[in-house]
């Protein structure tokens, strides 16, 4: 699902919210998450997962083409850890008795559209 698909689905499922307002809501949430991560904070969305930063130290490596030793600078990268409910929803069949928090497959007739795998139909 892309950001624009999320905006469209939000507007579709909430008729009182037009597409521009849905876009503004999604952008506000994403910006707040980016700012929190930029400040070194952790972002947790219950039943979904948490975002944090992984810090990688300065290290040396080799250029695979030339074989020369190079220095890779230190950096921080975003890391996502799925929450327990999300993991259960992804790993179990649709007819399970796990409580539905958010249905990511609402309105889709083909379960392979979302995942892109044939395993969902097997």
Residue frames as a rotation matrix with the C-alpha (Angstrom) as fourth column:
UNK 1
0.587 0.810 0.000 0.00
0.810 -0.587 0.000 0.00
0.000 0.000 -1.000 0.00
UNK 2
-0.452 -0.718 0.529 1.36
0.707 -0.650 -0.278 3.39
0.544 0.248 0.801 -0.96
UNK 3
-0.837 0.097 -0.539 0.81
0.334 -0.689 -0.643 6.68
-0.434 -0.718 0.544 0.80
UNK 4
-0.755 0.581 -0.305 -1.67
-0.652 -0.610 0.450 7.80
0.076 0.539 0.839 -1.88
UNK 5
-0.372 0.628 -0.683 -3.59
0.063 0.752 0.656 4.49
0.926 0.201 -0.320 -1.54
UNK 6
-0.604 0.105 -0.790 -3.75
0.794 0.165 -0.585 5.01
0.069 -0.981 -0.183 2.23
UNK 7
-0.889 0.268 -0.371 -5.11
-0.178 -0.949 -0.259 8.54
-0.421 -0.164 0.892 1.71
UNK 8
-0.583 0.692 -0.425 -7.71
-0.596 -0.009 0.803 7.30
0.552 0.721 0.418 -0.78
UNK 9
-0.369 0.432 -0.823 -8.80
0.465 0.852 0.239 4.46
0.805 -0.295 -0.515 1.52
UNK 10
-0.787 0.051 -0.615 -9.06
0.563 -0.349 -0.749 6.82
-0.253 -0.936 0.246 4.51
UNK 11
-0.797 0.503 -0.335 -11.28
-0.556 -0.827 0.082 9.17
-0.236 0.252 0.938 2.51
UNK 12
-0.485 0.612 -0.625 -13.38
-0.372 0.502 0.781 6.27
0.792 0.611 -0.016 1.17
UNK 13
-0.402 0.282 -0.871 -13.99
0.669 0.740 -0.069 4.70
0.625 -0.611 -0.487 4.58
UNK 14
-0.387 0.256 -0.886 -14.81
0.702 -0.541 -0.463 8.07
-0.598 -0.801 0.030 6.18
UNK 15
0.008 0.457 0.889 -17.27
0.959 -0.257 0.123 9.93
0.285 0.852 -0.440 3.90
UNK 16
0.891 0.345 -0.293 -17.16
0.432 -0.844 0.319 13.02
-0.138 -0.411 -0.901 6.11
UNK 17
0.184 -0.912 -0.367 -13.44
-0.011 -0.375 0.927 13.42
-0.983 -0.166 -0.079 5.29
UNK 18
0.964 0.112 -0.239 -12.55
-0.230 -0.095 -0.969 14.59
-0.131 0.989 -0.065 1.79
UNK 19
0.699 -0.715 0.036 -9.32
0.641 0.602 -0.476 13.58
0.319 0.356 0.879 0.03
UNK 20
0.131 -0.675 0.726 -7.50
-0.046 -0.736 -0.676 16.85
0.990 0.055 -0.127 0.83
UNK 21
0.454 0.088 0.887 -8.29
-0.856 -0.236 0.461 16.51
0.249 -0.968 -0.032 4.54
UNK 22
0.982 -0.119 0.147 -7.25
0.075 0.959 0.275 12.83
-0.174 -0.259 0.950 4.49
UNK 23
0.449 -0.865 0.225 -3.97
0.532 0.057 -0.845 13.82
0.718 0.499 0.486 2.82
UNK 24
0.126 -0.358 0.925 -3.41
-0.534 -0.810 -0.241 16.49
0.836 -0.463 -0.294 5.46
UNK 25
0.778 0.226 0.586 -4.08
-0.624 0.379 0.683 13.95
-0.068 -0.897 0.436 8.25
UNK 26
0.881 -0.471 0.043 -1.68
0.472 0.869 -0.149 11.38
0.033 0.151 0.988 6.83
UNK 27
0.238 -0.825 0.513 1.01
0.306 -0.437 -0.846 14.01
0.922 0.358 0.148 6.22
UNK 28
0.362 -0.044 0.931 0.62
-0.751 -0.605 0.264 15.32
0.552 -0.795 -0.252 9.79
UNK 29
0.929 0.016 0.371 1.04
-0.255 0.754 0.605 11.83
-0.270 -0.656 0.705 11.24
UNK 30
0.682 -0.713 0.164 4.04
0.675 0.527 -0.516 11.00
0.281 0.462 0.841 9.03
UNK 31
0.200 -0.606 0.769 5.70
-0.062 -0.792 -0.608 14.36
0.978 0.074 -0.196 9.80
UNK 32
0.601 0.066 0.796 5.20
-0.776 -0.191 0.601 13.85
0.192 -0.979 -0.063 13.54
UNK 33
0.938 -0.275 0.208 6.80
0.206 0.931 0.303 10.40
-0.277 -0.241 0.930 13.28
UNK 34
0.456 -0.807 0.374 9.74
0.596 -0.035 -0.802 11.76
0.661 0.589 0.466 11.26
UNK 35
0.259 -0.338 0.905 10.30
-0.476 -0.860 -0.185 14.58
0.841 -0.382 -0.384 13.75
UNK 36
0.828 0.067 0.556 10.19
-0.542 0.344 0.766 12.19
-0.140 -0.936 0.322 16.70
UNK 37
0.803 -0.569 0.177 12.74
0.589 0.804 -0.084 9.89
-0.094 0.171 0.981 15.07
UNK 38
0.344 -0.678 0.649 14.90
0.309 -0.571 -0.760 12.87
0.886 0.463 0.013 14.10
UNK 39
0.336 -0.151 0.930 14.91
-0.759 -0.628 0.172 13.87
0.558 -0.764 -0.325 17.80
UNK 40
-0.695 -0.688 -0.208 15.99
-0.476 0.658 -0.584 10.36
0.539 -0.307 -0.785 18.78
UNK 41
-0.308 0.671 0.675 12.59
-0.827 0.162 -0.538 9.36
-0.470 -0.724 0.505 20.18
UNK 42
-0.971 0.115 0.209 10.86
0.176 0.936 0.303 6.03
-0.161 0.332 -0.930 19.66
UNK 43
-0.438 0.876 -0.202 7.41
-0.895 -0.404 0.190 5.94
0.085 0.264 0.961 17.99
UNK 44
-0.969 0.164 0.186 5.02
0.116 0.963 -0.244 3.23
-0.219 -0.215 -0.952 19.16
UNK 45
-0.346 0.912 -0.219 1.62
-0.880 -0.234 0.413 2.51
0.325 0.335 0.884 17.63
UNK 46
-0.435 0.198 0.878 -0.20
-0.597 0.667 -0.446 -0.02
-0.674 -0.719 -0.172 19.81
UNK 47
0.371 0.564 0.738 -1.18
0.017 0.790 -0.612 -3.26
-0.928 0.240 0.284 18.07
UNK 48
0.986 -0.061 -0.153 0.86
-0.159 -0.116 -0.980 -2.23
0.042 0.991 -0.124 15.01
UNK 49
0.449 -0.887 -0.110 4.52
0.833 0.460 -0.307 -1.80
0.323 0.046 0.945 15.92
UNK 50
0.737 -0.284 -0.613 7.29
0.217 -0.760 0.612 0.59
-0.640 -0.584 -0.499 16.86
UNK 51
0.701 -0.558 0.445 9.78
0.369 -0.251 -0.895 2.70
0.611 0.791 0.030 14.98
UNK 52
0.773 -0.556 -0.304 13.21
0.110 -0.355 0.929 3.51
-0.624 -0.751 -0.213 16.39
UNK 53
0.674 -0.635 -0.377 16.67
-0.694 -0.370 -0.618 4.39
0.253 0.678 -0.690 15.16
UNK 54
0.812 -0.581 0.062 19.47
0.535 0.781 0.322 1.90
-0.235 -0.228 0.945 14.77
UNK 55
0.744 -0.616 -0.260 22.88
-0.599 -0.787 0.149 3.53
-0.296 0.045 -0.954 15.10
UNK 56
0.832 -0.531 0.158 25.71
0.545 0.734 -0.405 2.18
0.099 0.424 0.900 12.98
UNK 57
0.527 -0.724 -0.446 29.27
0.089 -0.474 0.876 3.10
-0.845 -0.501 -0.186 13.94
UNK 58
0.443 -0.558 -0.701 32.03
-0.889 -0.371 -0.267 4.24
-0.111 0.742 -0.661 11.61
UNK 59
0.510 -0.295 0.808 33.50
0.030 0.945 0.326 1.15
-0.860 -0.141 0.490 9.97
UNK 60
-0.354 -0.649 -0.674 35.89
-0.781 -0.191 0.595 0.16
-0.515 0.737 -0.439 7.26
UNK 61
0.570 0.560 0.601 34.90
-0.024 0.743 -0.669 -1.93
-0.821 0.367 0.437 4.29
UNK 62
-0.623 -0.752 0.216 36.12
0.192 0.121 0.974 -2.83
-0.758 0.648 0.069 0.82
UNK 63
-0.006 0.520 -0.854 34.98
-0.865 -0.430 -0.256 -1.54
-0.501 0.738 0.453 -2.53
UNK 64
0.381 0.180 0.907 33.77
0.001 0.981 -0.195 -4.75
-0.925 0.075 0.373 -4.23
UNK 65
0.997 0.022 0.070 34.83
0.070 -0.013 -0.997 -3.56
-0.021 1.000 -0.015 -7.68
UNK 66
0.502 -0.859 0.107 38.34
-0.489 -0.383 -0.784 -2.30
0.714 0.341 -0.612 -6.93
UNK 67
0.447 -0.302 -0.842 39.06
0.628 0.777 0.055 -4.12
0.637 -0.553 0.537 -3.68
UNK 68
-0.508 -0.654 0.560 40.30
0.080 -0.684 -0.726 -0.87
0.857 -0.324 0.400 -2.09
UNK 69
-0.409 0.296 -0.863 39.67
0.912 0.167 -0.375 -0.30
0.033 -0.940 -0.338 1.60
UNK 70
-0.376 0.364 0.852 37.12
0.088 -0.902 0.424 2.46
0.923 0.234 0.307 2.24
UNK 71
-0.973 0.100 -0.209 35.69
0.194 -0.144 -0.970 4.13
-0.127 -0.984 0.121 5.32
UNK 72
-0.246 0.958 0.146 31.91
0.552 0.014 0.834 3.91
0.797 0.286 -0.532 5.78
UNK 73
-0.713 -0.082 0.697 30.68
-0.358 -0.811 -0.462 6.85
0.603 -0.579 0.549 7.90
UNK 74
-0.871 0.460 -0.170 28.54
0.368 0.386 -0.846 6.43
-0.324 -0.800 -0.505 11.01
UNK 75
-0.708 0.701 0.085 24.82
-0.399 -0.497 0.771 6.74
0.582 0.512 0.631 10.40
UNK 76
-0.689 0.626 0.365 21.41
-0.223 0.296 -0.929 6.25
-0.689 -0.722 -0.064 11.96
UNK 77
-0.834 0.449 -0.322 18.74
-0.246 0.220 0.944 4.31
0.494 0.866 -0.073 10.08
UNK 78
-0.098 0.882 0.461 15.03
-0.995 -0.102 -0.016 3.85
0.033 -0.460 0.887 10.90
UNK 79
-0.951 -0.137 -0.278 14.07
-0.117 0.989 -0.087 0.43
0.287 -0.050 -0.957 12.23
UNK 80
-0.052 0.985 0.163 10.53
-0.918 -0.111 0.382 -1.02
0.394 -0.130 0.910 12.43
UNK 81
-0.992 -0.127 -0.004 9.51
-0.113 0.897 -0.426 -3.81
0.058 -0.423 -0.904 14.77
UNK 82
-0.312 0.933 -0.178 6.05
-0.261 0.096 0.961 -5.28
0.914 0.346 0.213 14.19
UNK 83
-0.394 0.291 0.872 3.80
-0.919 -0.095 -0.383 -5.55
-0.028 -0.952 0.305 17.22
UNK 84
-0.849 0.038 0.527 2.37
-0.120 0.958 -0.262 -8.85
-0.515 -0.285 -0.808 18.44
UNK 85
0.125 0.987 0.098 -1.14
0.012 0.098 -0.995 -8.23
-0.992 0.126 0.001 17.07
UNK 86
0.409 -0.041 -0.912 0.18
-0.858 -0.358 -0.369 -7.28
-0.311 0.933 -0.182 13.62
UNK 87
-0.675 -0.718 -0.172 2.40
-0.737 0.646 0.198 -10.38
-0.031 0.260 -0.965 13.52
UNK 88
-0.626 0.515 0.586 -0.56
0.093 0.795 -0.599 -12.58
-0.775 -0.320 -0.545 14.49
UNK 89
0.411 0.834 -0.367 -2.83
-0.269 -0.274 -0.923 -10.99
-0.871 0.478 0.112 11.86
UNK 90
0.146 -0.445 -0.884 -0.22
-0.988 -0.116 -0.104 -11.54
-0.057 0.888 -0.457 9.14
UNK 91
-0.770 -0.636 -0.058 0.62
-0.636 0.772 -0.019 -15.10
0.057 0.022 -0.998 10.17
UNK 92
-0.671 0.573 0.471 -2.91
0.144 0.724 -0.675 -16.50
-0.728 -0.384 -0.568 10.60
UNK 93
-0.684 0.483 0.546 -5.76
0.687 0.175 0.706 -17.18
0.245 0.858 -0.452 8.17
UNK 94
-0.732 0.438 0.521 -8.51
-0.276 -0.891 0.361 -14.58
0.623 0.120 0.773 7.75
UNK 95
0.259 0.952 -0.160 -11.11
-0.230 0.222 0.948 -16.71
0.938 -0.209 0.277 9.57
UNK 96
-0.519 -0.499 -0.694 -9.11
0.563 0.412 -0.717 -16.92
0.643 -0.763 0.067 12.81
UNK 97
0.548 0.784 -0.293 -10.50
0.711 -0.251 0.657 -15.61
0.441 -0.568 -0.694 16.08
UNK 98
-0.537 -0.733 -0.418 -7.83
0.834 -0.536 -0.130 -12.93
-0.129 -0.418 0.899 16.63
UNK 99
0.349 0.743 -0.571 -9.60
0.606 -0.644 -0.467 -9.61
-0.715 -0.183 -0.675 17.32
UNK 100
0.117 -0.237 0.964 -9.60
0.928 -0.321 -0.191 -7.26
0.355 0.917 0.182 14.35
UNK 101
-0.114 -0.236 -0.965 -7.96
0.582 -0.803 0.128 -3.92
-0.805 -0.547 0.229 15.12
UNK 102
0.053 0.083 -0.995 -7.50
-0.688 -0.720 -0.096 -2.62
-0.724 0.689 0.019 11.57
UNK 103
0.493 0.141 0.859 -8.33
0.413 0.831 -0.373 -4.62
-0.766 0.539 0.351 8.47
UNK 104
-0.312 -0.715 -0.625 -5.59
-0.350 -0.525 0.776 -3.97
-0.883 0.461 -0.087 5.92
UNK 105
-0.939 -0.053 0.340 -7.42
0.255 0.556 0.791 -6.09
-0.231 0.829 -0.509 3.33
UNK 106
-0.129 0.964 -0.234 -10.78
0.295 -0.187 -0.937 -4.27
-0.947 -0.190 -0.260 3.40
UNK 107
0.509 0.483 -0.712 -12.35
-0.472 -0.536 -0.700 -3.92
-0.720 0.692 -0.045 0.00
UNK 108
-0.427 -0.705 -0.566 -9.92
-0.890 0.219 0.400 -6.26
-0.158 0.674 -0.721 -1.77
UNK 109
0.695 0.716 -0.072 -11.35
-0.714 0.673 -0.194 -9.25
-0.090 0.186 0.978 -3.56
UNK 110
0.688 -0.534 -0.491 -8.02
0.107 0.745 -0.659 -10.95
0.717 0.401 0.570 -4.30
UNK 111
0.945 -0.314 -0.089 -5.84
0.066 -0.084 0.994 -11.61
-0.320 -0.946 -0.059 -1.22
UNK 112
0.236 -0.918 0.319 -2.74
0.929 0.309 0.204 -11.84
-0.286 0.248 0.926 -3.43
UNK 113
0.558 0.003 0.830 -3.09
0.457 -0.836 -0.304 -8.16
0.693 0.548 -0.468 -4.45
UNK 114
0.925 -0.143 0.352 -1.89
-0.357 -0.644 0.676 -6.97
0.130 -0.751 -0.647 -1.05
UNK 115
0.581 -0.713 0.392 0.93
-0.161 0.372 0.914 -9.44
-0.798 -0.594 0.101 -0.49
UNK 116
0.344 -0.440 -0.830 1.97
-0.938 -0.199 -0.284 -10.13
-0.040 0.876 -0.481 -4.05
UNK 117
-0.757 -0.622 0.201 2.40
-0.622 0.780 0.072 -13.82
-0.202 -0.070 -0.977 -3.28
UNK 118
-0.180 0.671 -0.719 0.57
-0.550 0.537 0.639 -16.91
0.815 0.511 0.273 -4.40
UNK 119
-0.854 -0.232 -0.465 1.01
0.213 0.661 -0.720 -18.41
0.474 -0.714 -0.515 -0.93
UNK 120
-0.789 0.593 0.164 -2.03
-0.514 -0.489 -0.705 -16.48
-0.337 -0.640 0.691 0.32
UNK 121
0.103 0.876 -0.471 -4.29
-0.987 0.148 0.058 -18.53
0.120 0.459 0.880 -1.96
UNK 122
-0.376 -0.335 -0.864 -2.70
-0.371 0.909 -0.190 -21.91
0.849 0.249 -0.466 -1.29
